[in-house]
Amino acid sequence: MNGLESVHIVEVGPRDGLQNEPRCLSVHQRVSLIQQLEATGLKEIECGSFVSNSKLPQMADTDKVMARLSLSQTCIYSALVPNQKAWSQAEGIEALQRIALFTSASELFCQHNIGCSLSESLKAFAVIIPLAKAKGLKIRVYLSCVWGCPYEGRVDINQSLALAATLLEMGCDQLSLADTIGIATQSQIKTVLTAFKSIDSEHIALHFHNSSGMAIANVMQCMDMGFVTFDSAIAGLGGCPFANALDSGNLATEDLVYLLHGLGIETGIDLKQLCSVGNSLCQLLHRSNASRLSLSLLNKSTLVI
């Protein structure tokens, strides 16, 4: 893996994972989940999204969740801030160290998913980013549909690259390039990331959905090219609702950590404890666990971790 010694994992389960679940967790349950995840050794957790309680009840009262968290010395707490109104809720949260913004390389997906055009999303960013920077916060932007859109099909690489350059110029610290509908293959990953070679890899994170079962293989391709930051979700929760697959969740954090440990890359994460957190969460949500590792352990295979 090009001599990689470390990989950074951004745990998105408490936001991108839970927001797609039919069952809503209470503020207390979500705070407990975040604390349990941090206790496994995870170094960055996306804790929620500042959105309307009625529009996304799974993320209701994210301000209350964040208010119950203390500023961590070992883990970065972040949250999605989709618009200026959301920023007004987020700006006073002491535990918040990074905000995440969201746009798309696809115009139609942007309109369908966040209710505005791509240019309108950038106008909002132009207001929010300087305010967040003045508070000392880091800025991450999710760039969705880099490898394909449910409305437009394949997305022009040059379009994604131009948008990425614009976002970095605006003050974004990190771009999370998303395979939103989970269609990318290793060859396609290589093509896109080769085009992104003009951008320092330290500014790039990768966000893979496992709709086609290719997430782990795609991570391997990215690491071989020197990329070291990956989003994942406990128990493989979340994913894109437009992905027509029985298992369309995010890359499971447990599976990613198992891969890294198998490659000799130390994460500082207690894998057994992580699996336990995922299993308990799935019981709470009344759903099956999408982590292949956790399923193997639950089925009492001979797998040893």
N, C-alpha and C positions, 0 to 999 in steps of 0.2 A: 504493500500500500504506500509506495513512495516514501517509506521511512516515517510514516505518521506516528507520533508519540501520544497525541491526545486528540479527542474529538469533543465538540461542544454540543450538548443536547438541549433543545428548547422544548420543554414539556408543555403541550398545548391542550391536554385533556380537560382541565377545569374550564376552558373556554370553548375551543373548537370541538372538543369531544362532547361535553354536556349540552351544548346548544342544539344538538341534533336529536337528543333523547326525548321521547314522549313523557317520561317521568321527570318531574322537577325536584331538585334537592333544595333543602332549606339553607338559609344563610349559615347556620351552625354546621350542617353537613358539608357544605362547600369549604368552609374554613378548615374543618377537620381534614378534609381530603388534601388540601394544599399543604397543611402541616405534615401530614403523613408522607406526602411525596417528597417534601424537602428533607424529611428524616431519612429517606433512603440514600441521600447523597446527591440528588439532582441540584444543578447549579442555576437553573433558570426555569421559572414557571409562569405561564400566562394564566392569570387568575380569573379573568372574566371579561365582560364587555359592557361598556356604559351605553346601554340602549334602553328604549322604552320598555317598561315592564309588560305592557300589553302586547307589544309586537314580538317580543322574545322572552316569554316568561321564565325560560330556563336560566336566563341571565339577569333576572330581576334582582334588584338591590345589590348590584356589584359594588356600589359605593359602601354599603354596610359590610360586605365581605372584606373589602380592602381596609376598612377602618378598624377591623378586628385583628389585622395583621400588623406586626411590628416591623420596622425597617430591619431587613436581614443583613447580616455581615457575611453570609456564606451563599446566599441565593438571590438572584435578581428576580424581583416581582414585576410583571408587566401586565398590561390590560389593553384591550382593543378600544380605540377612541374613534368611532366612525364619522363624527362630524363636530362642528363647533359647539353645539349644545352639549355633546358628550364631554368635550374638553372642559367646559365650565364645571362639570361634576368631578372630573378627574384631577384638576390642577391642584386641589388642596390636600390630596391623599399623601400622607407622609411615607407610607410603605412603598409607594410606586417609584420605580427606578427607570422604567422604560415604557413608552407608549407605542402601540402598534396601530398603524393606519392601513387602510385597505383600498386597493384599486385593481384594475384589470388590464391586461394587454388586449382584451377583447372589448370593443365598444358595447356590443349587445349584452354581454355578461354584466358589465358595469351597470348598465341601465336596469337590467332585470334584478340584479342582486342587491344593489345599494340605492337604486332609485334615482340615479343621476348620470349624466354623461361623464366620460373620461375627463374632459376639460373642466367640468364643474368640480370633480373630485380633486383635481390639482389646485383649483382656486381655493378650496377649503384647506388643503395642505399648506398653501402659502400663508395662511393666517395661523394655523395651529402650530406648525413647526417652529417658527421663531419664538412663540410663547413658551413652548415646551423646552426649547433650548435655553431660554432665559431662566427656567426653573432648574436647569442642570440635568434634564432628562435626556436619555438616549432615544433615538427615533428608529423604529423598524417599520418598513412598509411591505405588506403582502402584495405581491404582483401575481395575480391569479391568471390561469389559462395560458401560461407560457407554452405549454405543449399541446394545447387544444381546448376548444370551447364547445359546450353543448349546443350553442346556437350558430356559431360561425365555422365550426370545424377547425382545421389547422390554422394556427396564427403565425403570421409573418415574423420571422426571427428579428428582422431589422426593426420592426415596429416595437417589439419587446425591448430591444437593445436601446433604442432611442428614448423610450420611456424611462428605462433604468438610469440612463445618463442624466435625464432631466431631474429625476428624484434625488440623485446624489448631489446634483448642483443645488437643489433646494435645501440640502442639509440633512438628508436621510443618512443614518449611520449604517443601516443594514437592510438589504433587500432579501425577502424570502420569496424565492421563485417557486411557484406552485404548479404541480401537475394536478390540476383541480379535478379532472374527471378520471384520473388514474390510468391514462392510456400510454404513457411514455415507455419506451424500451431503452436498453442500454445504448444502442446505436443513436437513438434520437437524443438521449441525454448528452452524449458526446458531441453531437452536432451543435446543440444549443450552447453548451458550456464552452466549446471552442470559439463560438462567436462572441462570448462574453469575456474572452481572455484579456480584453483591454481594461476590464474592471478588476481591481485587486480582489482576490478570493476572500480576504478578510471581511469584505463588505457583503458577501453572498451567503445566504442560507438556502437550504433546499427543503421543500415541503412536498412529500409524496403521499398520495392516497393509494390504497392497495386494491383498487377495483379489479385490476387484471393480475394481481398476485406478483407484481414486478417490483414492489417497493424496495425490498432488501437488495435485489440485484442492481437496482438503480443507485442505491447508496454505495455499493461496491464500486460502480463506475465513477461516481463522483469523487470518492476517496482516492481512487487511482489517478485522478486528475488534480488532486491536491486540495479539494474542498472538504472542510472539516466541521461545518455547522449544519445540523439537521433538526427539523421539527419532528416530533412524534407525540403520540397520545397514549396514555395508560390504557391497557386492554384493547388497543386499536379502536377506540371510540371515535365517532365523528365521521369526517369525509364529506363528500359533496352529495346533496340530495338528488342531483341530476345524473349521478353515475348509476347506470342500470346494471347493478350487480348485487348478489346476495351479501357479499362481503365488501362493502365499499368504504370502509373506515380509513382512518389515518394509519400510517405505519405505526405498529405497536411498539411502545417504548421498551417493553420487556424483550421483544425480538431483536431490536436494535442493540440493546446492551449485551445480549447474549452473543450477537455477531462480533461486537467490538472486543469483548473479553476473549472470545475464541481466536481473535487475531492478535491477541497479546497487547491490546490497547487498553490501558487502565482508565477507568471512568470515575472511580471513587464511589460508585453506586453499589449498594447491597442488592444483588439481583433477586435473592430469595425473598427479601423484604418487599421489593418492588412487585413481585408476582403476587404476594399476599395482599398488598394494597389493591391491585387490579381485581383479584378475585372477590374481595370484600365489596368493592365498588359495584361490580357486576351483580352481586346478590342484592345490593341496595337498589339498583336500577331494574331488577327483574329481567335481565338480559344475559345472553351468552357472552363469553369472553372471546374476543377476536384475536388474541395473542396466540400464535401457534405454540410458543414455548409453554405458556400457561395451560393450554389445552393438553399438551403432552404430559405435563406434571399432574394435572387433574385426572388424566386417564391412567395414572400410575405406570407410565412407561419407565424404562430403565435409564432415561435421560438423567444425567447428573449435572448439577450446576453448583 
